[in-house]
Amino acid sequence: MRIHLSGVFVDDQQKALRFYTETLGFRVKHNIPLGDHAWITVVSEEAPEGTELLLEPADHPAVGPFRRALVEDGIPSASFAVDDVGAEHERLVARGVRFVQPPTDLGSVISAVFDDSCGNLIQITEEKRQP
């Protein structure tokens, strides 16, 4: 068994698609129109056959209060692995991404958290090399 698909709820699928591809650098895997919305998934350029991230419409009534509570408490909706949090932080800040937590040493990982501009906080983490 392996994880094939995970998702984040987004306010606007097209805005999210631009952010996740143009700003973060993910690649579109699927973009299938489904009425007012679409089945949109993105994947890492580094692992195009890896786990897909679904950009899920946030239309369900329970989603709004749930996401607001997560953001208010500073809880990320997703976590992405990077090789160098500091370098990724600099790259994303240069692209206009707003971080709510700068790169922070948490012991075994270095972590930073940004606002995806679509209603979510997203964490990036770098595993520290063990001596």
Secondary structure, 3 states (H helix, E strand, C coil): CCCCEEEEEECCHHHHHHHHHHHCCCEEEEEEEECCEEEEEEECCCCCCCCEEEEEECCCCCHHHHHHHHHHCCCCCEEEECCCHHHHHHHHHHCCCEEEEEEEECCCEEEEEEECCCCCEEEEEEECCCC
